[in-house]
Amino acid sequence: MDTKEAGPFGDGTSADAGDAAARAWTAASRIPPAPRTYVEGPPLSVEWVDHVDTDPVRALEMLVLGWYPAEDAPPDPDAPADDVLALLPKALAAFHRLARVRPALYRFCHPMLLHPRHVTRRDGGRLVFAVENQGCADWSIPWPPQGGPEDVDPPVWLTEDPYDDDDPETVLEAEPLSRFLLQFTLKQASGIAPFNAWTYVMPTERLELLWSFLRPVPLSPYMPAYGGHLFYAAPGLLASISADENHADAAFGTRHRETLALLKAYDFPWSRFDG
């Protein structure tokens, strides 16, 4: 017998878990169409970086509102309502509220689910809030809340192959939810910006030329098993850099083509350069 859904996130039983996965992908596939024109505003300042350590939710708001343009589009009728958001941790609710005015947040390569799903796994209940775009992984937080201090800013778990493996591997992300959402947003923003510059496998010491104008974002490496990207910012520019002792990959993104002009002075082996 199928288990009936209980509450806005499901009841988390194993019978509901398969249905949760199917519904998650249905929600993830409902990506609003991109606007026909990209409305440029003033270049994003770096003031949001000042808030990363003290108020990461504020930093996320400043980043999103400064980076993504407003769009002339009706609200998504399937987006979570206020009564549902009130049940979520502050940072996740803030992300969805921002998506109401910046729908680009629902177009990420790895989609943020319109409706998080409660599932039960070997190590306890989880609320899945985002999925990898090929179904190979998802991100979740402990659920239901236990009434402890971690409920305010819960840890984030990356689960590999969560729906086909009976004993999936689960990895604890280095950052709690509020700071993880900053990582998640920065990786998408720097990689799918309107104008990009990418360079691959250049000697790490060549990055020293960049430190004169790039400001580091004080976050742990993002997904260290998959490159461990660190993030940097300059006025109007976001950068995602992965490096070891010998090699470095760097991706730069901007909303204004002319911002890439300052990178022309560096003789990097560009695989893409929109400047």
ABEGO torsion letter per residue (X at the ends): XBBBBBEAAEAGBAAAAAAAAAAAAAAAABBBBBBABBBBBBBBBAAAAAAAAABAAAAAAAAAAAABBBBBBBBBAABBBAAAAAABBAAAAAAAAAAAABAAAAABABBBBABBBBBBBAAEBBBBABBBAAGABBBBBBOBBAGBAAAABBBBBBBBGAAABABBBBBBBABBAAAAAAAAAAAAAAAABABBBBBBGBBAAAAAAAAAABBBBBBBBBGAAAGGBBBBBBBGBBBBBBBBAABBBBBBBBABAAAAAAAAABBBBBABBAX
